[in-house]
Amino acid sequence: MALKLYAHPFSSYCQKVLIALYENDISFEYRTLGDEPAHAELASLWPIKKFPVLVDDERTVVEASIIIEHLGLYHPGPVKLVPDDPRAALDVRMMDRFFDNYVMTPMQKIVADRIRAESDRDSHGVVEARRMLDTAYAWLDYTMANREWAAGDGFSMADCAAAPSLFYADWAHPIDAEHTNVLSYRKRLLARPSFARAVDEARPYRSFFPLGAPDRD
């Protein structure tokens, strides 16, 4: 049975999984959310209805990081996104959590707040989210001073997380020009064929971005 991925091309967490699939040229059936049958199938598989969701034979796998780990276990390819060495694997997982919790989450807070009715907006929460992004950018700039990829020399699950989080975060709260290591890393991610493919697939949906999508990427 072929893999099925329930996802939307413009979703940051879906792009995280798509990068992993494209890195290792894994075949899958793309069940694009936005189509009513795909939404109905998603609801039956995962009542919480958060995506991406992967179906592999009889197993339903949820949460982007877990999906990537599942692919590494059951559909391995030449690009090992989680190292075998336990210590190196912890470094990858830590950076993966950093991007999801301290870049992706505050970015989504800013974006979601703009979608709300003005009377329901949380200006204090947005200020806190922007402060968190500034702190995360500064820490990442220091951390990336001597690294090519998030956890060292090899492309990993952490970079799958970094690519969409930094891509959209820079739209929502621009990375300061002084953070040259972060900006250079973001450029390397955009040049990676797997992420470049995900970005191109999402271009038709850029009008959905409530803050306005810049033309620079």
C-alpha positions as CSV (number, residue, x, y, z in Angstrom):
1,M,0.0,0.0,0.0
2,A,1.4,3.4,-1.0
3,L,2.0,6.1,1.6
4,K,-0.7,8.7,1.9
5,L,0.1,12.2,3.2
6,Y,-2.8,14.5,4.2
7,A,-1.3,17.9,3.9
8,H,-1.6,21.4,2.4
9,P,1.3,22.9,0.4
10,F,1.2,26.3,2.2
11,S,1.4,24.8,5.7
12,S,4.7,25.1,7.5
13,Y,4.4,21.8,9.3
14,C,3.4,20.0,6.1
15,Q,6.4,21.5,4.3
16,K,8.6,20.1,7.1
17,V,7.4,16.6,6.2
18,L,7.5,17.2,2.5
19,I,11.2,18.1,2.8
20,A,11.9,14.7,4.4
21,L,9.9,12.9,1.7
22,Y,11.7,14.8,-1.1
23,E,15.1,14.4,0.4
24,N,14.9,10.6,0.0
25,D,12.7,10.6,-3.1
26,I,9.9,8.6,-1.2
27,S,6.8,8.0,-3.3
28,F,3.5,8.9,-1.7
29,E,-0.1,9.8,-2.5
30,Y,-0.7,13.5,-1.8
31,R,-4.1,14.0,-0.3
32,T,-4.3,17.7,-0.6
33,L,-6.4,19.4,2.1
34,G,-8.8,21.8,0.7
35,D,-10.5,19.1,-1.3
36,E,-13.6,17.9,0.5
37,P,-13.0,14.1,0.3
38,A,-9.5,14.6,1.7
39,H,-10.9,16.6,4.7
40,A,-13.5,13.9,5.4
41,E,-10.8,11.2,5.3
42,L,-8.6,13.3,7.6
43,A,-11.4,13.7,10.2
44,S,-12.0,9.9,10.2
45,L,-8.3,9.2,10.7
46,W,-7.5,11.9,13.2
47,P,-10.5,13.6,14.9
48,I,-8.3,16.5,16.1
49,K,-7.9,17.3,12.4
50,K,-4.4,18.8,12.7
51,F,-2.1,18.1,9.8
52,P,0.1,16.7,8.3
53,V,-1.1,13.1,8.8
54,L,0.7,10.1,7.2
55,V,-1.0,6.8,6.5
56,D,1.4,3.9,6.1
57,D,-0.5,0.6,5.4
58,E,-2.6,0.2,8.6
59,R,-0.8,2.8,10.7
60,T,-1.8,6.4,11.0
61,V,1.1,8.6,12.0
62,V,0.6,12.2,13.4
63,E,2.9,15.1,14.3
64,A,5.6,16.2,11.8
65,S,8.6,15.2,13.8
66,I,7.1,11.7,14.5
67,I,6.3,11.3,10.8
68,I,9.9,12.1,9.9
69,E,11.2,9.6,12.5
70,H,8.7,7.0,11.1
71,L,10.0,7.5,7.6
72,G,13.5,7.0,8.8
73,L,12.6,3.7,10.5
74,Y,10.4,2.2,7.8
75,H,11.3,4.0,4.6
76,P,15.0,4.8,5.0
77,G,16.9,6.5,2.2
78,P,20.4,7.9,1.5
79,V,19.8,11.0,3.6
80,K,19.7,10.0,7.3
81,L,17.6,12.7,8.9
82,V,18.1,11.4,12.5
83,P,21.6,10.0,13.1
84,D,22.2,6.5,14.6
85,D,24.6,7.9,17.2
86,P,22.4,8.6,20.3
87,R,24.3,11.8,21.2
88,A,24.1,13.2,17.7
89,A,20.4,12.3,17.5
90,L,19.7,14.2,20.7
91,D,21.4,17.3,19.1
92,V,19.1,16.9,16.1
93,R,16.0,16.5,18.2
94,M,16.9,19.5,20.4
95,M,17.3,21.8,17.4
96,D,14.1,20.4,15.9
97,R,12.3,21.4,19.2
98,F,14.0,24.8,19.1
99,F,12.6,25.6,15.7
100,D,9.1,24.3,16.4
101,N,8.7,25.9,19.8
102,Y,10.7,29.1,19.6
103,V,10.4,30.1,15.9
104,M,7.4,28.3,14.4
105,T,5.1,28.9,17.5
106,P,5.6,32.6,17.9
107,M,5.5,33.1,14.1
108,Q,2.1,31.4,14.1
109,K,0.9,33.5,17.0
110,I,1.6,36.7,15.0
111,V,-0.1,35.3,11.9
112,A,-3.1,33.9,13.7
113,D,-3.7,37.2,15.6
114,R,-3.9,39.0,12.3
115,I,-6.7,36.6,11.1
116,R,-8.9,37.4,14.1
117,A,-11.4,40.1,14.2
118,E,-9.8,43.3,15.5
119,S,-11.8,43.2,18.7
120,D,-10.4,39.7,19.5
121,R,-6.7,40.5,18.9
122,D,-4.1,40.0,21.5
123,S,-1.6,42.8,21.2
124,H,0.3,41.8,24.3
125,G,0.6,38.2,23.0
126,V,2.0,39.5,19.7
127,V,4.5,41.7,21.4
128,E,5.7,38.7,23.4
129,A,5.8,36.6,20.3
130,R,8.0,39.2,18.5
131,R,10.3,39.3,21.6
132,M,10.6,35.6,21.5
133,L,11.6,35.6,17.8
134,D,14.2,38.3,18.5
135,T,15.7,36.2,21.2
136,A,15.6,33.0,19.1
137,Y,17.2,34.8,16.1
138,A,20.0,36.1,18.4
139,W,20.7,32.6,19.9
140,L,20.5,31.0,16.5
141,D,23.0,33.5,15.0
142,Y,25.5,32.6,17.7
143,T,24.8,28.9,17.3
144,M,25.2,28.9,13.5
145,A,28.5,30.7,13.5
146,N,30.5,27.5,12.6
147,R,27.8,25.3,11.3
148,E,26.5,24.6,7.8
149,W,23.3,22.9,9.0
150,A,21.3,23.2,12.2
151,A,22.9,20.3,14.1
152,G,26.4,20.3,12.4
153,D,27.6,19.3,9.0
154,G,24.8,17.0,7.9
155,F,21.3,17.9,6.8
156,S,18.8,16.5,9.3
157,M,15.3,16.6,10.7
158,A,16.3,19.8,12.4
159,D,16.8,21.5,9.0
160,C,13.4,20.1,7.9
161,A,12.0,22.1,10.8
162,A,14.2,25.2,10.3
163,A,13.4,25.7,6.6
164,P,9.6,26.5,6.8
165,S,9.9,28.1,10.3
166,L,12.6,30.6,9.2
167,F,11.0,31.1,5.8
168,Y,7.7,32.3,7.3
169,A,9.1,33.9,10.4
170,D,11.1,36.3,8.3
171,W,7.9,37.3,6.6
172,A,6.1,37.8,9.9
173,H,8.9,39.4,11.9
174,P,12.0,40.1,9.7
175,I,15.4,38.8,10.8
176,D,17.6,41.7,11.6
177,A,20.4,42.4,9.1
178,E,23.0,42.0,11.9
179,H,22.1,38.3,12.2
180,T,24.2,37.4,9.2
181,N,24.6,33.7,10.2
182,V,20.9,33.2,10.3
183,L,20.3,35.0,7.0
184,S,23.0,32.9,5.3
185,Y,21.5,29.7,6.8
186,R,18.1,30.7,5.5
187,K,19.5,31.2,2.0
188,R,21.1,27.7,2.2
189,L,17.8,26.2,3.1
190,L,16.0,28.0,0.3
191,A,18.7,26.6,-2.1
192,R,18.2,23.0,-0.9
193,P,16.3,21.3,-3.8
194,S,13.8,19.6,-1.4
195,F,12.8,22.8,0.2
196,A,12.9,24.8,-3.0
197,R,10.4,22.3,-4.4
198,A,8.1,22.7,-1.4
199,V,8.3,26.5,-1.7
200,D,7.4,26.4,-5.4
201,E,4.5,24.1,-4.8
202,A,3.1,26.6,-2.3
203,R,3.5,29.7,-4.5
204,P,-0.1,29.6,-5.8
205,Y,-1.3,30.0,-2.2
206,R,0.7,33.1,-1.1
207,S,-2.4,35.3,-1.2
208,F,-3.5,33.4,1.9
209,F,-0.7,34.9,4.0
210,P,-2.6,37.5,6.1
211,L,0.5,39.8,6.6
212,G,1.2,39.9,2.9
213,A,3.8,37.7,1.3
214,P,6.9,39.5,0.1
215,D,8.2,39.0,-3.5
216,R,11.8,38.4,-2.4
217,D,11.5,34.6,-1.8
